Amino acid sequence: MTQYPAYVATPQIRWSDLDILGHVNNARMLTLVEQARIDWLNTMRDREAIAAPKLVARVELNYRTPVLYGTELAIELGIGRVGGSSFTITCRGIQDDAVVFDGLNVLVVLDPATQRPTRIPDADREFLSQFGTFDPAHVLDLTAAPAPAAQG
């Protein structure tokens, strides 16, 4: 059974995060998601693959509606895919019970000595696989409801 969301952050939106249109600037949204990702990964520092250096290979955010100041923003994180040397963290932002953005971050695990991609240990692959995403069959369709749990 998968767990989703695996982590929820509620960042403080600052007045300086706003752009001239009065909503959170798109670049600031990337920073808020980055901080949520770092905070979540820091809770798992005992895992070899998490403690190892990582390269952010891809960042994608799909803005659905403006994020506003003064209303709590929840950033939900999950795991979309666990590959041989990389894993995908999915994210979506919720404000006033609506999805305001969704996206993903692909992290490549590096060998500390060579700074080259290295295989994620099987135990860590299994550990990361326990976390769900919005719809594991359609990782990029993050506005879809979570898939039903597998019967077994």
C-alpha positions in Angstrom: 0.0 0.0 0.0 1.3 3.4 -0.8 1.2 6.5 1.3 0.1 9.8 -0.2 0.8 12.6 0.5 4.2 11.4 1.8 4.9 14.9 3.2 3.0 18.2 3.5 4.7 21.5 3.9 2.9 24.8 4.8 5.4 27.5 3.9 5.0 31.0 5.1 4.2 33.2 2.0 6.0 36.5 2.4 5.0 39.9 1.0 8.3 39.9 -0.9 7.2 36.7 -2.7 4.5 38.6 -4.6 4.9 40.0 -8.1 3.4 43.2 -9.5 0.1 41.3 -10.2 -0.3 40.6 -6.5 0.3 36.8 -6.6 3.3 34.7 -5.8 5.9 35.0 -8.4 6.6 31.9 -10.5 10.3 31.8 -9.6 9.4 32.1 -5.9 7.1 29.1 -6.3 10.1 27.0 -7.4 11.9 28.1 -4.2 8.9 27.2 -2.0 8.8 23.7 -3.6 12.6 23.3 -3.3 12.4 24.1 0.4 9.6 21.6 0.9 11.6 19.0 -0.9 14.7 19.7 1.1 12.8 19.6 4.4 11.2 16.2 3.5 14.5 14.7 2.4 16.1 15.8 5.6 13.6 13.7 7.5 15.1 10.6 5.7 18.9 11.3 6.1 19.5 7.8 7.4 18.8 6.3 4.0 21.9 5.9 1.9 20.4 7.2 -1.3 19.0 10.2 0.4 22.2 11.1 2.3 24.2 10.8 -1.0 24.8 13.8 -3.2 22.1 14.4 -5.7 21.7 16.3 -9.0 18.4 17.9 -9.8 18.0 16.8 -13.3 14.6 18.2 -14.0 12.1 20.6 -12.5 8.6 21.1 -13.8 5.8 23.2 -12.3 2.4 23.6 -14.0 0.7 26.7 -12.7 -3.1 26.1 -12.5 -4.3 29.3 -10.8 -2.5 32.2 -9.0 -1.1 31.5 -5.5 -2.3 34.4 -3.3 -0.9 36.0 -0.1 -2.9 35.6 3.1 -4.3 32.1 2.6 -2.5 29.0 3.7 -0.7 27.1 1.0 -0.1 23.3 1.4 2.6 21.7 -0.7 2.0 17.9 -1.0 4.9 15.7 -2.0 5.0 12.1 -3.1 7.2 9.7 -5.2 6.2 9.2 -8.8 8.9 6.9 -10.1 12.0 5.1 -8.7 14.5 4.3 -11.4 18.0 2.7 -11.3 19.8 5.9 -10.3 17.1 8.5 -10.1 13.7 9.1 -8.5 10.9 11.5 -9.1 9.3 13.6 -6.4 5.9 14.8 -7.4 4.3 17.9 -5.9 1.1 19.8 -5.9 0.0 23.0 -4.1 -3.4 23.3 -2.5 -4.9 26.6 -1.5 -8.6 27.1 -0.6 -9.2 23.4 -1.4 -8.1 23.9 -5.0 -5.0 22.6 -6.9 -3.0 25.8 -7.7 0.1 24.0 -9.1 1.5 20.6 -9.7 4.8 19.3 -11.0 7.8 17.1 -10.4 11.5 17.1 -9.6 13.8 14.3 -10.9 16.8 13.7 -8.6 19.8 11.6 -9.7 21.8 10.0 -6.9 25.5 10.5 -7.3 28.5 8.6 -6.1 30.3 10.9 -3.6 33.8 10.0 -4.8 33.2 10.3 -8.6 30.1 12.6 -8.7 28.7 10.3 -11.3 25.2 8.6 -11.2 25.1 5.5 -9.1 22.5 2.8 -8.5 20.0 3.4 -5.7 20.4 0.5 -3.2 17.6 -2.0 -3.3 16.5 -1.2 0.3 16.2 2.5 -0.6 14.3 1.7 -3.8 11.8 -0.3 -1.8 11.7 2.5 0.9 11.0 5.2 -1.7 8.4 3.0 -3.5 6.1 3.0 -0.4 5.2 6.6 -1.1 2.5 7.3 -3.6 1.7 10.0 -6.1 -1.6 11.4 -7.4 -2.1 8.7 -10.0 0.9 6.3 -10.4 -0.3 5.4 -13.9 -0.3 9.0 -15.1 2.5 10.8 -13.1 2.2 13.9 -15.2 -1.5 14.1 -14.9 -1.3 15.4 -11.3 -4.8 16.9 -11.2 -6.3 13.5 -11.3 -7.6 11.9 -8.1 -5.3 9.3 -6.5 -5.6 5.8 -8.0 -7.5 3.2 -6.0 -5.4 1.0 -3.8 -4.5 -2.3 -5.4 -6.5 -5.2 -4.1 -4.5 -8.2 -3.2 
